[in-house]
Amino acid sequence: MLSLRLRKTIVLALVGGVIFLANLVLITAWLVQSGVISWAQTFREEFLTGTAITILAALMILLVSPGRSEAMGSNCPVCDRSQRGGRYCKHCGSTRA
């Protein structure tokens, strides 16, 4: 069952989306007039090459926060066997500090 707060949020998001879509032509005209569109096109052409996007994607995949990497698994400092989560090693019985 959805809470009242979540239902209100969904309704507000839907109303905002409808208003945004209804004024999409006006919003895009304003963005073109203010120069945001031309700046974004220049930025994309100059800096977002295929190589740059590939490198950014690889970094996002390879760089994991320290808390998450430990939760995914690590090796026991005593017996060097793989263990997942927690501090207790089920193979040798040691606990990590």
Helices and strands as residue ranges (DSSP letters): H 4-22, H 24-34, H 36-47, H 50-62, H 66-72, E 74-75, E 82-83
